[in-house]
Amino acid sequence: MALLSSRIFFTSHRPLSVSAARLADKMMADPIEHATGKEKRELLAQLAGNDDPYHSKAIKRMSTSSKANPNPVPSAFDSRIVGCICEEDATHIKWMWVYKGTPTRCACGHWFQLVEKPPL
């Protein structure tokens, strides 16, 4: 039994050697060099100063809007779903679809129209 326990003891220890001097002279490459596809386009847009390339951040609507002067909604597609907080103290969001070419009116009276933006 003593022989068995000594084998387990010796096999459980593995030598581990890490040289910090070897790793210190190597730097990580720029992430843009390794990125491809959508990730690379996002990083390039951030470098150009566009922190919202997909237009997904909330947009404050105008205080007054009409059918002739609607709130612009950027989109690269023919339609987009928009949420309107009709009152400041509202606890819910009114969701609606906005389609290309026609202004859409919310239940609170604000108008929204799709504005074409090129895709990223």
C-alpha positions in Angstrom: 0.0 0.0 0.0 2.9 2.3 0.7 4.3 1.7 -2.7 0.9 2.6 -4.3 0.6 5.9 -2.4 4.2 6.9 -3.3 3.4 6.4 -7.0 0.3 8.6 -6.8 2.4 11.3 -5.0 5.1 11.3 -7.6 2.8 11.2 -10.6 0.7 14.1 -9.3 3.6 16.6 -9.4 4.4 17.9 -12.9 7.2 20.3 -13.5 6.0 23.7 -14.7 8.3 26.3 -16.1 7.3 29.7 -17.4 9.8 32.2 -18.5 8.6 35.8 -18.1 11.6 37.1 -20.0 10.5 35.3 -23.1 7.0 36.7 -23.0 8.0 40.2 -22.1 9.7 41.0 -25.4 6.6 39.9 -27.5 3.7 42.4 -27.8 0.2 41.6 -28.8 -0.6 42.7 -32.4 -3.1 45.3 -33.2 -6.7 43.8 -33.1 -7.5 45.4 -36.5 -4.8 43.2 -38.1 -6.5 40.0 -36.9 -10.1 41.1 -37.3 -12.2 40.1 -40.4 -15.7 40.7 -41.7 -18.1 42.6 -39.5 -15.7 42.9 -36.6 -13.2 44.6 -38.7 -15.8 47.0 -40.2 -16.9 47.9 -36.6 -13.3 48.6 -35.5 -12.6 50.7 -38.5 -15.9 52.7 -37.9 -14.8 53.3 -34.3 -11.4 54.6 -35.5 -13.2 56.9 -37.9 -15.3 58.3 -35.0 -18.6 56.5 -35.5 -19.4 54.9 -32.2 -22.8 53.7 -33.4 -22.3 52.1 -36.8 -25.6 50.1 -36.7 -27.7 53.1 -35.6 -29.0 51.1 -32.6 -28.7 53.8 -29.9 -31.7 55.7 -28.7 -32.5 58.9 -30.6 -34.3 61.7 -28.9 -37.3 62.8 -30.9 -38.1 66.4 -31.8 -40.4 68.2 -29.4 -42.8 68.9 -32.3 -43.2 66.9 -35.4 -45.7 66.9 -38.2 -46.4 64.9 -41.3 -44.4 67.5 -43.3 -41.5 67.5 -40.8 -41.2 64.0 -39.2 -38.6 62.6 -36.9 -35.9 60.9 -39.0 -35.2 57.2 -38.4 -32.0 55.9 -40.0 -32.1 52.4 -41.6 -30.3 50.4 -44.3 -33.5 48.4 -45.0 -37.0 49.1 -46.3 -38.5 49.0 -42.8 -37.5 49.3 -39.2 -39.3 48.8 -35.8 -39.3 52.0 -33.7 -40.2 52.4 -30.0 -41.7 55.7 -28.9 -41.9 56.7 -25.2 -45.0 58.9 -25.6 -44.7 60.7 -22.2 -41.7 61.2 -20.0 -43.2 59.4 -17.0 -44.5 56.5 -19.2 -43.6 53.0 -18.0 -44.1 51.3 -21.4 -42.9 51.8 -24.9 -45.2 52.1 -28.0 -43.7 49.9 -30.7 -44.5 50.5 -34.4 -43.1 49.6 -37.8 -41.9 52.5 -40.0 -41.7 51.8 -43.7 -39.7 53.5 -46.5 -41.4 56.4 -48.3 -44.4 56.9 -45.9 -44.3 58.8 -42.6 -45.9 56.9 -39.7 -47.8 58.5 -36.8 -47.5 57.3 -33.3 -50.5 57.2 -31.0 -49.2 60.2 -29.1 -49.1 62.3 -32.3 -45.4 62.3 -33.2 -44.5 61.4 -36.8 -41.5 59.2 -37.9 -40.1 58.6 -41.4 -37.4 56.3 -42.6 -34.2 57.9 -43.8 -31.9 55.7 -45.9 -28.4 55.2 -44.5 -25.8 53.0 -46.2 -25.0 49.7 -44.5 -21.7 49.4 -42.7 
